[in-house]
Amino acid sequence: MKYDSIIYHLQDDLVYSPASITQIAEKMGYFSKGTKEDIKKRKQRMRLSLGRFSNNHAFPNGGDGHVQIKGQSPTPGWFGWRWKAALKR
């Protein structure tokens, strides 16, 4: 997967949503180059890709918990260990 290096940085016992993983990638400098519009599109593609990844690997629909991002409603998220284990399949 394109984002495996980011997923391997997740803590096993914390819950992550596609959006929260995208925020971590941003803090790691993953989106440091490009125009604002380009960065916005790349973030959106990453969130969508991670959402498909969780569906394709049969993550529980309700999530392992919920993630609250400032300005957004709580969304389902999954433990870091689940994201990592799905990469190995």
Secondary structure, 3 states (H helix, E strand, C coil): CCCHHHHCCCCCCCEECHHHHHHHHHHCCCCCCCCHHHHHHHHHHHHHHHHHHHHHCCCCCCCCEEECCCCCCCEEEEEHHHHHHHHCC
